[in-house]
C-alpha cells in the first residue's frame, strides 16, 4: 500500500509541474512583471498543500457478506458408458467416428447376420399365424357351448327367485325388528366402552401435560438455583438441592440428576415421566391407573422444591419477575394436581356406567332374534329347494366354462410356444444391431470393420460432457452446511476471467471409510462443451449470508493499548475513534460499535497522524 501511495503522490507532483510549466508559458506572453507575481502566488499555494498529509479515505457503508466453503476437485463427465455386444460376431458396419455425437437408441455398429437366422424368423412367423388361426376356431366352439349353458342357468335362477320371493316377504318384518334391536344393543355397548377408552386417553394426555409442567418447573428451578444457590455450605442451597433431588427422583427417576444442568434434566426418562412415555407407546388401563397413583406425590415434591426456592428467593437479590415466574409455575403444578384428581374420577364414573346400560337392550334383542329365526327357517327350506335346482344347472354351466378355459389355456400355450420361437430368433437378430444406450460423444472405439466383436468385451466408449460433475470431500464439521440444490461457484484455470454456476446434486450420508470424509457432487451445465473432463476446478459454496452489515477494510484499523482504533475524517480533520470489530472475510472487518453508516475513515496514508491533523483526501 505504501508503494501505491508513493506512486499516487508522484503522479500528483507531476501534474502540478506540468500545470506550472503551462502557466509559465502563458505568463511569458503577458510580461515579466506579471509572471513574477503569479509565480509567487503559485509557490505559496504549493507550500500550503505540502503542509497537509495526503490520505485515501473510505465511506463506511452497509454490505452483504458471505460465509463459504472453498474446495478443489477434478471435472468428470456426468455420464460415461462402455458398450459391449450381447453376442459375438463379425463387425460389418461402424456408423460413427470418434468424436461424433450420437443419440440414445441410435444404431452405431452392425454385426454380421447369418442367413439361417432370417429363414428361421420367417418360419417362426408363419407357424405363429397358423397356430393363432386354428386355436381361434376351437375357442369359438367352446364359447357357443358356454352361452347356451348360461341362458339355461339364468332361466332356472328366475324361476327359483320367484319361489323364494314370497318367503322373503314373511322374513322382512322380523328382519326390521331384529335390526332395530341389534343396533340399539350395539350402540349401547359401544358408547359405554368408548366412554372408558376416552377417559383413559384423556387421563394419559393430562398426565403427559402434568409431567411436562413438572419438568419445566425443575428446569426453571435449576436456572435460579445455578444463579443464586450454588454454595455447598449454605443451608438454603442444601435445602433446595435436597428437595430438588427428591422431585427429580420421583418425576424423572434419578436422584440429584443433572446437578445444575437443566438440559440434562430435560433428557431424563425415568420415574413417572418414563411411565408416561411407555404408556404412550404401549397404552393399557393398568399402566395409566399406576401413573395416576404415582404422579401426584411426584408433582407434590416438585411443588415442594419450587416452594423452598420461592421462600429463599426473598433472601437474595432475585427480581420480581423471577419470583413471579416461580409463583406461576407453582400455580401450574396445582392445576395439574387438580386435573389428575378429575381424571381419576372420570374413569371411575365411566366404569360404573358399563354395568347397567345393556340389560334392557339385550332383552329386546333376544325376543326379536327368536321371531326372526323362525321366519328365516321357513325361508331356508324354500331356498334349499331352489338351490338344488339351480346347482344342477350351475354345474352344467361350470363344466362348459371349464372346457372353454381348457381350450383357451391350450391355445395360449401353443401361441406362447410359437411366439417364444419367434422372439428367440428376433432377439438373436436384434443383438446384431448395437445401439447407443445414452446420448453423448463417442470418446473411443475398440474395433474396426471386419474384426470380431466378442460378447461382453467393450467395443466403444460414450461420454456425455454436456453435464459435468465435480466430486469433493467434506469434513464432519462442514457436511451439515451443505444441502442438495445449493448453489456452487466454480472457477477454472482455463477460463480465469469467468465464473461458472453449478448445483450440489448429491450429498453422501456415510463418510468414506479411509478418509473419514463425506463425498458430495457438484453438477455443471456444459451444453457448449467448453469444460473438459480432467480440469482442476476451484469450488466456492456459499453457506450463509449476512445483509446490512457495516464493513471496513482491515487496513483502516490500528491497535493501541489493546483497543481497536481508526482515523476518522471530519471537515478534513483527523478524529481518532475507538471501535470494536470482528472478522468478516480475508480483507474486511465487521463493525460492532464505534462507527455508523456514512462515516469517513482513512484507509491509506495513516502514518503518525494525530487528533486534529488536517489532511488532503486523495
VOVEXSE-795349 format. One line per 3 residues: their letters; for each residue x, y, z of C-alpha. Coordinates in pm, 1 decimal. Layout:
residues N
a) X:Y:Z; ...
END
This chain:
residues 618
xxx) 0.0:0.0:0.0; 299.6:236.4:69.4; 419.3:181.4:-287.2
xxx) 73.4:272.0:-423.6; 68.0:585.1:-207.4; 415.5:696.4:-333.7
xxx) 307.8:634.2:-696.2; -8.1:838.3:-649.6; 188.7:1120.6:-483.3
xxx) 443.3:1122.9:-770.8; 154.8:1144.8:-1020.4; 10.8:1445.2:-834.7
xxx) 350.9:1619.2:-826.8; 398.1:1550.3:-1198.6; 57.3:1701.7:-1276.8
xxx) 147.6:2010.5:-1070.8; 479.9:2050.5:-1253.8; 311.4:2022.8:-1594.9
xxx) 48.0:2273.4:-1493.4; 314.0:2511.4:-1365.7; 506.7:2486.1:-1694.2
xxx) 195.1:2570.5:-1893.3; 131.8:2861.6:-1661.6; 486.8:2989.4:-1720.4
xxx) 438.7:2981.4:-2096.1; 114.0:3171.7:-2064.4; 263.4:3429.3:-1829.0
xxx) 560.7:3486.6:-2059.3; 325.9:3619.1:-2323.3; 192.7:3889.6:-2084.4
xxx) 522.0:4013.8:-1939.6; 794.2:3955.0:-1684.5; 632.9:4159.5:-1402.5
xxx) 303.9:3968.4:-1417.1; 496.4:3642.5:-1432.5; 684.0:3716.3:-1109.6
xxx) 366.4:3799.5:-921.9; 184.5:3486.4:-1047.0; 486.1:3270.6:-969.1
xxx) 492.2:3397.5:-611.8; 121.3:3309.7:-567.3; 175.1:2959.4:-705.7
xxx) 465.3:2895.0:-466.8; 250.8:2994.0:-166.7; -25.5:2751.6:-269.4
xxx) 224.9:2471.0:-320.7; 382.8:2527.5:19.2; 35.1:2524.1:182.7
xxx) -58.5:2191.2:14.8; 274.2:2035.0:113.9; 185.0:2102.6:480.3
xxx) -117.7:1868.0:450.9; -89.2:1486.0:466.2; -244.8:1321.6:160.5
xxx) -456.1:1017.3:254.0; -701.4:780.6:89.3; -1041.5:753.8:261.4
xxx) -1334.9:512.5:272.2; -1702.7:585.6:338.5; -1847.6:329.9:585.3
xxx) -2147.7:156.0:427.8; -2371.2:-149.4:470.6; -2265.8:-460.3:279.9
xxx) -2374.4:-818.3:232.1; -2105.1:-1062.6:348.9; -2080.1:-1429.8:273.9
xxx) -1955.6:-1735.8:462.0; -1835.9:-2006.0:224.4; -1652.5:-2335.6:179.4
xxx) -1363.6:-2323.2:-69.4; -1264.0:-2659.3:-217.8; -1082.9:-2806.1:-518.0
xxx) -1173.7:-3100.0:-736.5; -1145.6:-3252.7:-1084.4; -1414.3:-3220.6:-1353.5
xxx) -1566.5:-3550.5:-1472.3; -1837.0:-3628.9:-1729.1; -2183.8:-3673.8:-1579.9
xxx) -2249.8:-3986.1:-1792.3; -1995.6:-4238.1:-1924.8; -2075.4:-4584.1:-2067.7
xxx) -1868.2:-4862.6:-2220.6; -2073.1:-5054.8:-2480.0; -2040.5:-5432.4:-2514.6
xxx) -2231.1:-5665.2:-2752.6; -2453.0:-5941.3:-2612.1; -2326.5:-6187.9:-2873.9
xxx) -2001.4:-6238.0:-3058.0; -1991.1:-6160.0:-3427.3; -1804.4:-6004.5:-3714.2
xxx) -1827.7:-5624.5:-3739.7; -1999.7:-5541.1:-4071.6; -2053.5:-5167.6:-4022.6
xxx) -1946.6:-4882.6:-3791.6; -2171.7:-4577.6:-3821.2; -1968.3:-4320.4:-3630.9
xxx) -1627.8:-4159.9:-3600.0; -1453.1:-4093.1:-3272.4; -1574.4:-3753.3:-3151.0
xxx) -1920.3:-3789.0:-3315.4; -2232.3:-3707.0:-3113.9; -2489.7:-3991.5:-3100.3
xxx) -2841.6:-4000.8:-2956.8; -2976.4:-4266.3:-2721.7; -3110.5:-4559.1:-2927.8
xxx) -2910.5:-4464.4:-3238.6; -2754.3:-4759.5:-3426.3; -2375.9:-4736.8:-3404.3
xxx) -2248.7:-5083.3:-3503.3; -2388.3:-5366.5:-3720.6; -2270.9:-5724.8:-3668.5
xxx) -2298.3:-5993.1:-3934.6; -2643.1:-6157.9:-3967.7; -2646.2:-6528.2:-4065.0
xxx) -2893.6:-6613.3:-4348.9; -3018.4:-6908.2:-4145.9; -3143.9:-6660.5:-3883.5
xxx) -3365.5:-6486.8:-4138.7; -3501.7:-6821.6:-4263.4; -3574.7:-6930.9:-3906.9
xxx) -3750.1:-6599.3:-3842.9; -3979.1:-6642.9:-4146.9; -4067.8:-6999.1:-4047.3
xxx) -4144.5:-6895.2:-3687.1; -4367.6:-6610.2:-3811.1; -4568.9:-6847.4:-4036.9
xxx) -4606.2:-7104.0:-3757.4; -4734.0:-6833.4:-3515.9; -5003.6:-6717.1:-3760.6
xxx) -5124.1:-7074.1:-3832.1; -5141.2:-7153.0:-3459.1; -5348.8:-6841.8:-3389.4
xxx) -5599.6:-6931.4:-3667.8; -5658.5:-7291.4:-3551.7; -5690.0:-7204.5:-3182.0
xxx) -5936.6:-6921.3:-3256.2; -6177.7:-7172.2:-3417.7; -6159.7:-7406.1:-3115.1
xxx) -6229.3:-7115.1:-2879.3; -6536.6:-7005.2:-3077.5; -6692.8:-7357.2:-3047.1
xxx) -6634.1:-7357.3:-2672.3; -6784.6:-7008.1:-2633.0; -7109.3:-7116.5:-2808.9
xxx) -7148.5:-7405.8:-2560.4; -7090.1:-7172.6:-2263.9; -7350.8:-6925.1:-2387.8
xxx) -7618.2:-7197.0:-2417.3; -7546.2:-7316.7:-2061.6; -7558.1:-6958.9:-1934.9
xxx) -7908.0:-6899.4:-2080.5; -8037.6:-7218.8:-1916.2; -7886.6:-7114.9:-1583.9
xxx) -8042.0:-6767.9:-1595.5; -8390.9:-6910.0:-1664.4; -8357.5:-7154.7:-1374.2
xxx) -8249.5:-6874.5:-1142.1; -8550.7:-6657.8:-1238.2; -8792.0:-6939.0:-1152.4
xxx) -8616.5:-7008.6:-821.6; -8621.7:-6640.6:-727.0; -8994.6:-6622.4:-786.7
xxx) -9049.3:-6912.5:-545.7; -8828.4:-6751.5:-280.4; -8987.7:-6407.5:-304.3
xxx) -9299.1:-6491.3:-102.5; -9093.5:-6643.2:178.0; -8872.2:-6336.8:189.0
xxx) -9175.9:-6111.7:245.9; -9250.5:-6305.2:564.7; -8892.3:-6260.0:684.2
xxx) -8881.8:-5888.3:608.3; -9086.7:-5767.7:908.0; -8889.3:-5983.1:1151.0
xxx) -8564.1:-5861.5:997.3; -8657.5:-5496.2:1050.3; -8741.6:-5558.1:1417.0
xxx) -8420.1:-5754.8:1475.4; -8202.8:-5492.7:1303.9; -8350.5:-5217.8:1519.4
xxx) -8294.5:-5415.8:1840.0; -7941.5:-5512.5:1737.0; -7849.2:-5152.2:1657.0
xxx) -7978.7:-5038.0:1996.5; -7776.6:-5308.6:2175.9; -7459.4:-5238.3:1980.3
xxx) -7475.7:-4861.4:2025.7; -7528.1:-4902.4:2398.6; -7222.6:-5126.5:2438.9
xxx) -7000.2:-4920.1:2209.3; -7092.3:-4597.0:2383.6; -7008.3:-4740.8:2727.4
xxx) -6674.1:-4887.6:2612.7; -6584.5:-4569.6:2427.1; -6654.8:-4364.3:2738.1
xxx) -6398.5:-4573.1:2929.2; -6137.8:-4551.3:2649.8; -6188.0:-4174.5:2620.1
xxx) -6149.4:-4136.3:2996.4; -5816.5:-4328.3:2991.9; -5691.6:-4141.1:2682.3
xxx) -5771.1:-3804.1:2839.2; -5608.4:-3916.5:3164.5; -5288.5:-4013.2:2977.5
xxx) -5281.3:-3681.2:2791.6; -5337.3:-3492.4:3118.1; -5055.0:-3695.1:3278.0
xxx) -4819.8:-3611.9:2992.4; -4900.9:-3240.9:3022.1; -4856.4:-3258.6:3401.0
xxx) -4514.7:-3425.4:3360.3; -4412.9:-3154.9:3110.1; -4524.0:-2888.2:3358.6
xxx) -4315.4:-3059.1:3630.8; -4007.2:-3089.4:3404.2; -4031.8:-2722.7:3302.7
xxx) -4063.0:-2636.3:3672.8; -3741.5:-2827.6:3751.8; -3561.8:-2658.6:3461.7
xxx) -3669.8:-2312.7:3583.0; -3571.7:-2409.6:3938.9; -3226.5:-2519.6:3813.2
xxx) -3168.8:-2187.8:3634.7; -3233.9:-1987.8:3954.9; -3050.5:-2245.6:4167.8
xxx) -2743.9:-2202.2:3946.5; -2777.2:-1825.2:3971.6; -2831.4:-1781.9:4347.2
xxx) -2781.2:-2105.9:4539.7; -2453.4:-2274.5:4441.3; -2284.2:-2277.7:4782.1
xxx) -2218.5:-2622.7:4926.1; -2205.9:-2480.8:5281.0; -2513.4:-2257.9:5268.3
xxx) -2816.1:-2424.6:5435.2; -3060.6:-2264.7:5188.3; -2866.2:-2410.3:4896.8
xxx) -2857.5:-2751.8:5064.3; -3233.3:-2744.2:5134.0; -3311.7:-2655.7:4772.7
xxx) -3073.1:-2921.8:4641.6; -3224.8:-3189.1:4868.2; -3586.1:-3115.5:4772.8
xxx) -3494.4:-3086.1:4407.3; -3323.9:-3430.5:4423.9; -3640.6:-3584.8:4571.0
xxx) -3853.7:-3424.8:4297.7; -3616.6:-3538.4:4021.8; -3610.7:-3892.1:4160.2
xxx) -3990.6:-3918.1:4168.2; -4059.0:-3744.0:3836.9; -3754.1:-3841.4:3627.5
xxx) -3600.9:-4140.5:3808.0; -3255.7:-4012.0:3909.5; -3157.4:-3854.7:4247.7
xxx) -2959.5:-3529.5:4203.2; -2975.4:-3590.4:3829.1; -2805.4:-3323.5:3623.4
xxx) -2688.9:-3116.2:3916.7; -2727.2:-2766.3:3786.3; -2751.2:-2870.6:3418.7
xxx) -3109.3:-2800.8:3305.0; -3050.6:-2959.3:2962.5; -2964.8:-3296.7:3118.8
xxx) -3273.5:-3281.9:3339.7; -3490.2:-3240.1:3029.3; -3347.7:-3560.8:2878.8
xxx) -3414.9:-3797.1:3171.5; -3684.1:-4058.6:3104.2; -3716.4:-4248.5:3431.7
xxx) -3968.9:-4213.6:3710.5; -4323.3:-4101.1:3626.5; -4201.8:-3944.4:3301.5
xxx) -4074.2:-4285.3:3188.9; -4407.9:-4446.9:3285.1; -4594.4:-4189.5:3074.4
xxx) -4364.5:-4236.3:2772.1; -4404.4:-4617.2:2797.7; -4784.4:-4583.7:2823.7
xxx) -4791.2:-4364.1:2512.6; -4609.0:-4636.7:2317.4; -4796.5:-4930.7:2476.6
xxx) -5114.6:-4791.4:2635.5; -5318.7:-5010.3:2871.2; -5550.5:-4939.2:3159.2
xxx) -5322.5:-5085.1:3429.7; -5028.3:-4860.9:3330.3; -5243.4:-4548.3:3327.7
xxx) -5400.6:-4636.8:3665.8; -5049.9:-4668.2:3812.4; -4945.1:-4335.0:3658.5
xxx) -5242.9:-4162.4:3819.8; -5128.9:-4304.2:4156.3; -4757.0:-4219.5:4119.2
xxx) -4780.7:-3878.4:3954.3; -4948.6:-3698.1:4248.4; -4659.4:-3742.3:4500.1
xxx) -4409.6:-3665.1:4221.4; -4582.2:-3335.6:4137.4; -4616.1:-3252.9:4505.8
xxx) -4240.3:-3296.7:4550.7; -4178.1:-3065.6:4251.1; -4409.4:-2811.2:4413.7
xxx) -4224.1:-2852.6:4747.9; -3891.6:-2785.3:4574.6; -4035.9:-2478.2:4398.7
xxx) -4183.4:-2353.1:4728.9; -3844.5:-2394.2:4900.1; -3680.7:-2198.4:4616.2
xxx) -3951.5:-1929.6:4626.6; -3912.8:-1885.5:5003.5; -3535.4:-1840.8:4969.7
xxx) -3558.0:-1602.1:4673.5; -3670.6:-1335.5:4924.2; -3327.6:-1365.1:5091.1
xxx) -3125.6:-1298.0:4775.5; -3128.4:-1029.6:4510.2; -3391.3:-1203.3:4297.5
xxx) -3604.2:-983.9:4070.2; -3978.9:-957.9:4099.1; -4004.2:-1119.2:3754.9
xxx) -3809.3:-1425.3:3872.4; -4028.4:-1458.7:4181.2; -4344.4:-1418.3:3976.8
xxx) -4227.0:-1688.1:3731.7; -4187.1:-1938.8:4018.4; -4532.7:-1845.1:4152.2
xxx) -4677.9:-1903.2:3804.5; -4510.9:-2244.1:3775.0; -4639.3:-2348.7:4121.3
xxx) -4988.1:-2247.1:4016.4; -4946.6:-2464.2:3707.4; -4843.2:-2759.6:3927.5
xxx) -5159.7:-2705.9:4137.0; -5369.8:-2708.9:3820.4; -5200.4:-3032.5:3713.1
xxx) -5273.2:-3194.3:4051.7; -5639.9:-3093.6:4018.4; -5656.8:-3235.5:3663.9
xxx) -5511.8:-3568.4:3785.4; -5782.5:-3597.2:4052.0; -6050.9:-3512.5:3796.0
xxx) -5913.5:-3771.5:3550.6; -5933.5:-4048.7:3811.2; -6295.5:-3955.9:3890.5
xxx) -6393.0:-3958.0:3521.7; -6252.4:-4311.8:3483.5; -6443.3:-4432.6:3791.7
xxx) -6772.6:-4288.8:3663.0; -6722.5:-4441.9:3318.1; -6663.9:-4791.2:3462.4
xxx) -6979.3:-4772.8:3676.5; -7189.1:-4685.7:3370.2; -7095.1:-5002.9:3179.8
xxx) -7267.0:-5245.0:3420.6; -7624.9:-5113.8:3390.4; -7682.6:-4997.3:3033.8
xxx) -7701.5:-5327.1:2844.4; -7975.8:-5525.2:3025.5; -8287.5:-5373.5:2865.6
xxx) -8132.7:-5361.8:2518.4; -8024.9:-5728.5:2546.1; -8377.9:-5848.3:2637.1
xxx) -8535.1:-5665.9:2340.9; -8274.1:-5805.2:2107.2; -8324.9:-6168.1:2224.6
xxx) -8702.0:-6151.7:2157.5; -8655.9:-6002.0:1811.0; -8394.8:-6263.4:1727.0
xxx) -8631.4:-6555.7:1809.7; -8900.1:-6411.4:1581.3; -8651.8:-6358.2:1300.8
xxx) -8504.1:-6708.3:1329.4; -8847.1:-6870.1:1294.4; -8925.6:-6669.0:981.3
xxx) -8581.8:-6737.9:844.3; -8609.8:-7116.3:891.9; -8910.2:-7118.3:664.3
xxx) -8719.1:-6914.6:404.8; -8419.9:-7150.7:430.5; -8636.7:-7450.8:349.6
xxx) -8773.9:-7283.7:35.2; -8431.1:-7164.2:-70.1; -8287.5:-7512.9:-32.1
xxx) -8532.8:-7646.4:-287.1; -8449.4:-7361.9:-526.8; -8078.4:-7411.6:-469.5
xxx) -8094.7:-7778.7:-562.3; -8243.8:-7689.8:-898.1; -8000.3:-7404.2:-961.5
xxx) -7698.7:-7610.3:-853.9; -7768.8:-7880.4:-1108.7; -7782.3:-7626.0:-1391.5
xxx) -7486.1:-7437.3:-1241.1; -7270.5:-7749.9:-1269.2; -7358.7:-7779.8:-1636.4
xxx) -7262.7:-7416.4:-1689.7; -6936.7:-7454.6:-1493.2; -6849.5:-7766.3:-1693.8
xxx) -6892.5:-7569.1:-2016.5; -6680.7:-7281.9:-1874.1; -6408.0:-7522.1:-1759.5
xxx) -6398.4:-7678.2:-2106.1; -6366.7:-7329.7:-2262.4; -6090.7:-7236.2:-2012.4
xxx) -5904.6:-7556.5:-2100.8; -5934.8:-7476.3:-2471.6; -5807.7:-7121.4:-2411.2
xxx) -5523.1:-7241.4:-2190.1; -5412.1:-7493.3:-2451.6; -5440.6:-7228.2:-2721.0
xxx) -5238.0:-6982.3:-2509.9; -4965.4:-7243.3:-2456.7; -4945.2:-7317.5:-2828.7
xxx) -4935.6:-6945.7:-2916.1; -4677.7:-6873.8:-2640.9; -4459.2:-7154.8:-2771.2
xxx) -4480.2:-7023.0:-3127.3; -4426.9:-6664.9:-3003.7; -4126.0:-6777.1:-2796.8
xxx) -3966.5:-6933.9:-3102.3; -4022.8:-6611.0:-3296.3; -3892.7:-6393.9:-3009.6
xxx) -3582.2:-6608.6:-2970.9; -3490.6:-6562.1:-3336.8; -3584.4:-6192.2:-3320.8
xxx) -3358.2:-6144.1:-3015.4; -3064.7:-6301.3:-3198.7; -3124.4:-6070.2:-3496.4
xxx) -3164.8:-5765.6:-3265.9; -2835.6:-5848.8:-3089.7; -2654.1:-5794.3:-3418.7
xxx) -2768.1:-5428.0:-3413.1; -2584.9:-5235.3:-3138.9; -2736.6:-4902.5:-3030.9
xxx) -2616.8:-4621.0:-2805.0; -2762.4:-4660.4:-2453.4; -2718.3:-4288.4:-2379.5
xxx) -2676.0:-3968.4:-2575.6; -2317.5:-3846.0:-2587.9; -1989.5:-3825.5:-2774.1
xxx) -1806.8:-4135.5:-2897.4; -1489.8:-4097.1:-2695.1; -1314.0:-4410.1:-2820.2
xxx) -1378.6:-4717.4:-3033.4; -1209.4:-5054.5:-2982.2; -1297.3:-5244.7:-3302.7
xxx) -1278.7:-5193.1:-3677.7; -1488.8:-5326.1:-3967.1; -1403.5:-5688.4:-4035.2
xxx) -1283.6:-5761.3:-3681.1; -1462.2:-5996.1:-3438.9; -1655.3:-5830.0:-3157.3
xxx) -1661.9:-6055.8:-2853.1; -1966.0:-6079.0:-2623.9; -1905.7:-5879.7:-2304.0
xxx) -1595.2:-5701.5:-2434.9; -1613.0:-5321.4:-2487.2; -1640.6:-5205.5:-2846.9
xxx) -1690.5:-4830.0:-2786.1; -1696.1:-4570.9:-2508.6; -1961.6:-4292.0:-2492.5
xxx) -1910.9:-3983.3:-2280.8; -2172.7:-3712.5:-2225.5; -1993.0:-3393.7:-2120.7
xxx) -2296.9:-3171.8:-2169.1; -2322.7:-3225.6:-1797.2; -2010.3:-3206.9:-1578.9
xxx) -1974.4:-3328.8:-1222.1; -1711.5:-3242.4:-961.7; -1669.5:-3471.8:-661.8
xxx) -1548.7:-3311.7:-338.1; -1496.0:-3432.6:18.2; -1610.3:-3251.8:333.6
xxx) -1523.8:-3299.3:698.4; -1792.2:-3375.8:957.1; -1771.3:-3009.7:1064.3
xxx) -1867.9:-2882.3:716.6; -2106.9:-3150.7:584.5; -2400.9:-3007.5:781.9
xxx) -2364.7:-2674.6:596.3; -2428.7:-2827.0:251.7; -2758.7:-2948.6:105.6
xxx) -2889.4:-3071.0:-231.9; -2981.5:-2782.1:-462.4; -2728.4:-2544.4:-304.2
xxx) -2552.6:-2308.3:-546.0; -2181.1:-2359.5:-612.5; -1948.9:-2112.5:-788.5
xxx) -1678.9:-2280.6:-996.3; -1356.0:-2128.0:-1129.2; -1134.3:-2296.5:-1388.9
xxx) -776.1:-2200.8:-1478.1; -860.7:-2232.3:-1847.8; -1123.1:-1957.1:-1811.5
xxx) -969.2:-1738.7:-1541.3; -1195.7:-1441.3:-1616.2; -1520.6:-1642.7:-1591.1
xxx) -1723.1:-1796.1:-1310.1; -1948.9:-2097.7:-1368.1; -2258.0:-2166.7:-1156.5
xxx) -2340.9:-2522.7:-1056.3; -2555.4:-2701.3:-801.5; -2498.7:-2962.2:-532.9
xxx) -2688.5:-3270.9:-652.2; -2550.6:-3540.6:-422.3; -2459.9:-3536.6:-51.2
xxx) -2342.8:-3864.7:98.8; -2489.9:-3968.4:432.9; -2193.6:-4201.0:502.3
xxx) -1828.5:-4098.4:543.3; -1557.1:-4263.8:334.0; -1403.9:-4548.2:538.9
xxx) -1046.2:-4443.1:452.8; -1053.3:-4060.8:458.5; -1340.3:-4029.5:709.2
xxx) -1476.0:-3750.3:489.8; -1819.8:-3716.2:328.4; -1834.5:-3711.6:-54.8
xxx) -2052.9:-3452.3:-229.3; -2103.0:-3389.5:-603.1; -2148.6:-3064.5:-795.9
xxx) -2326.6:-3062.9:-1134.4; -2249.8:-2806.3:-1407.2; -2432.0:-2740.5:-1733.6
xxx) -2186.8:-2774.5:-2024.3; -2401.8:-2771.7:-2337.7; -2138.7:-2566.1:-2525.2
xxx) -1872.8:-2827.3:-2439.2; -1618.6:-2572.0:-2317.3; -1546.2:-2752.7:-1992.7
xxx) -1331.4:-3060.7:-2045.9; -1311.9:-3364.0:-1822.4; -999.4:-3365.5:-1606.1
xxx) -976.8:-2990.1:-1542.3; -887.1:-2865.8:-1193.7; -1183.6:-2672.9:-1051.3
xxx) -1191.1:-2434.2:-755.2; -1537.4:-2453.9:-596.8; -1694.5:-2198.9:-364.4
xxx) -2015.2:-2297.3:-182.7; -2194.3:-2011.4:-7.8; -2313.0:-2146.9:329.0
xxx) -2450.1:-1828.3:488.5; -2520.9:-1461.7:408.3; -2546.5:-1158.0:635.8
xxx) -2713.7:-846.7:496.5; -2688.4:-480.3:602.2; -2355.0:-530.4:782.7
xxx) -2120.1:-232.2:833.1; -1779.3:-333.8:698.0; -1442.8:-157.9:671.2
xxx) -1107.0:-262.1:521.9; -862.3:-421.0:763.9; -600.1:-161.0:662.0
xxx) -804.5:112.6:832.6; -768.6:-32.5:1185.3; -474.1:5.4:1425.4
xxx) -445.8:-109.5:1787.3; -325.4:95.8:2086.3; -315.8:-48.3:2438.4
xxx) -532.8:-337.7:2323.7; -803.8:-105.6:2181.0; -903.6:-103.4:1812.5
xxx) -898.6:245.9:1662.1; -945.5:424.1:1328.1; -863.3:770.3:1192.1
xxx) -1197.4:934.0:1111.0; -1214.6:1240.8:885.0; -1449.5:1522.3:984.9
xxx) -1424.0:1855.1:795.8; -1079.7:1749.0:659.4; -953.2:1698.4:1016.5
xxx) -846.0:1375.7:1187.7; -1052.4:1239.8:1477.8; -940.7:915.2:1644.3
xxx) -1232.5:682.4:1724.9; -1237.4:365.1:1936.3; -1420.4:79.2:1769.0
xxx) -1496.7:-290.4:1811.3; -1486.5:-535.0:1518.3; -1490.5:-898.3:1426.7
xxx) -1365.1:-1073.7:1114.5; -1592.6:-1068.3:808.8; -1357.3:-1221.5:547.8
xxx) -991.3:-1213.7:445.1; -988.4:-839.6:368.0; -1272.4:-686.6:567.6
xxx) -1388.6:-644.5:927.2; -1746.6:-624.5:1058.0; -1805.0:-313.6:1272.9
xxx) -1971.2:-399.2:1607.3; -1964.5:-48.8:1757.6; -1793.3:290.1:1720.3
xxx) -1893.8:381.2:1360.6; -2215.3:446.0:1172.6; -2302.7:433.3:804.5
xxx) -2167.7:738.3:622.4; -1860.4:791.6:844.6; -1538.7:867.1:651.7
xxx) -1220.3:691.4:766.6; -857.8:680.5:646.8; -752.7:354.1:481.0
xxx) -421.0:462.5:317.9; -162.3:714.8:435.7; -246.4:670.0:806.0
xxx) 113.1:713.3:929.8; 180.0:910.1:1250.4; -147.1:1104.4:1223.5
xxx) -264.4:1289.2:1532.9; -600.6:1408.5:1661.3; -681.7:1738.8:1484.3
xxx) -438.3:1695.6:1191.1; -568.4:1838.5:865.3; -546.5:1604.4:568.8
xxx) -584.7:1618.9:193.4; -823.8:1347.9:64.5; -687.5:1173.7:-243.7
END
